[in-house]
Amino acid sequence: MRTSEELFQQFHSSIKTKRGKDCLQHIKDVCDMLERNNVKITPASVGRECEIKWGWPRAPSIRNSQNIHMPYLNLSLELKS
């Protein structure tokens, strides 16, 4: 079984731009924080926390990223359940 860290590394290595890598790192950091605090992880909750802390990515950007961010979020949630 793959871990969420392995999943993160796979997605992270496929991103070409620094901003894209930073965006995925923000999403991972927020997901980890929400999990530690037993808060439900959704694109809205992740986007809200990212926007508060860094100003981006927002929830619509996360939902609209069908190649990286949403698949990472969905697969990460599956691994944690």
N, C-alpha and C positions, 0 to 999 in steps of 0.2 A: 504494500500500500504506500502511496506517495504521501509525503507530508506537505503541509501548506508552504513550508520554506522551499522545498524542492519545486513546487508549483510556481512560487514566486520567482525563483531563479530561472526557470524555463521561460516564463513570460518576459522577465526583465532582460534576458539575453537576446530576445527577439526584437526588442525595441531599438531603433537606430538613433533617436535624438535624446539629448540630455533632458529636455523638458518632458518628454514621454517617460523616461526612466524615473525622473523626479515625481511625476504624477502617480505612477504605479507605486513608488515608495511611500508617498503620502497616503494612498489608499490602504496599503498594507499596515502602515503605522496606526492609522485610525481603526482598522479592523481589529488589530491586536489590542488596542486600548478598549474598544467597545466590548470585546470578548472578556477581557480582564474584569470589566465593570458589570458584566452580565446584562448588557444592553443588546437588544435585538439589532442585528446587522442587516441593513437594507441600503439600497442606493441613496435614499433620502437621508438616512442617519449618517452614512459615511460622507456624503456630499456636504451636509450641514457642518460636521466637525472639521472637514478639510477646509471649508470656506472660512470658518472661524479662525483656524490656526494659521493657514497659509494664503487664504484668498482664492484658492482653486485646488482641485477641480470641483465644480458644482455638480449636484445630482444629475441634471440633464446631460452633462458631458459624460458622466460615468455610464448612464443608461444608454447613451447613443454610441458608445464605443463597443461595438459588437464583436470586435476582433481581440481585444485585450482586457479592458477593464471589467466589463460585465462577465465574460467567461471566467476571469480570475476570481471575481467576487463570488460567483455561483459555485465554482469548483472548490474554492476555499471553504465556503459554507458547508458543502457536502462532506468535506474531509473532517470538519469540526463537529458534525452531528453524529 
